[in-house]
Amino acid sequence: MDMTDDQKARAFKRKRIEIMRSDKFVELGPIMMTGTREFTRDVPTACTNGRDEKYNPDFIFQWGDKGAGFINLHENYHKAGRHLEIYEKLNKLCARTANEAMDQWINLNIVAADPNEEIVAMPRDEEGKPIGCYDTRFTDMPIKKIFEILYAEKSQDDDEGDGEGGGGSGLDDHDWEGAKDMTAEEKEELKADIGSAIRQGLMAAKKAGKGTSGGAFDLGSLLAPQVDWVEQMKHFLRAACTKPIKASFARIDRRAWVTSRIVLPVLRGNCVKELVVAPDVSGSMFFDDSFEVCMSEVEGLARQLDIAKIHLIYWDGSVCAHEEYTSSTFKNWRTLTRPHGGGGTDPTCVADYLREKKIKPDATIVLTDGEVMGWGNWDHPVLWGIHNNYNDIVAPVGKTIKLERRV
């Protein structure tokens, strides 16, 4: 018997509650509570503007409540990834390809989270083929990489749907115009709400015994480091350091060969034995996620650097805490660290503190929003990682990297 719209609305609510209570999708619960949900026949399938969701009741229940749950998860993962903001440029380049790349990534993640279709099931046609985008060759690929492959494969004759706003995957639509219509204040509020919901989801996943990664969806990756520290540090340390630590015959020194015909060893290595990482814990860092962004970059350093001694120094108007780590213990810094602060903002205190304690690192990395009283006098190279959405700040001393959130 066909359900009325009221019955569908109640069934949809029950399914949402089941999904949020499920261990498989617990991390998405807070995201699913953001924005509004509307049943309307003004949309052919389902869509979101990145905040609010719309569903055609005739469409989403064609595959039962598990199919409706799949579509609901699909829209909420668009929201979690802030896709309609972050991939707007891809949409302008080729809307159809952008839509398909996003949907491939989402659908592969949902199926991976519930492969036996215990909670949700991807809609399928009468022959059992998935309705929507689902190509396993894109497993574990980021959206931009999927886009590049699909765009390269696009036929020269397939120009229909190119350009901004067109295109679709068959499973849902994407409300790019609705996303654009949001005011700057609404966009900033949404960004903060999504970030907060992701962190709440990660905590819920951890309580459910899924660790800190955020389960199959790995929502933690949406708060992951956004700077390629390997590349940035390579350039920074090349300028900062002059003494290599070992030699190798693995590659010929061509200059020596040309001038003397003698094969000499190539000097290699990273001479950084001691590094200071100095996160800003002043009050302004706890607005607009600056502290979380900067600490995500510390996470990146912990995974990628192999340095004998690391000083983690928290500061505001003065040094608030000083922790010492080895290369191995720094990989677990999140469980060991005890950040605190909230006062003024003066990185000069870090430079003065290092001189006072006779700490002589090879380099210092300062993570801050750049709203500081002074920049200090440093006795060694300093790298500034600055996260600030409102002002383009470049430190007058040392090297500056702008920290930005991306997916």
Beta strands, then each sheet from edge to edge (+ up, - down):
strand 1: 37-39
strand 2: 46-48
strand 3: 53-55
strand 4: 246-248
strand 5: 266-268
strand 6: 274-279
strand 7: 309-315
strand 8: 319-326
strand 9: 363-368
strand 10: 382-386
strand 11: 399-402
sheet 1: 1+ 3+ 2-
sheet 2: 4+ 5-
sheet 3: 8+ 7- 6- 9- 10- 11-
end
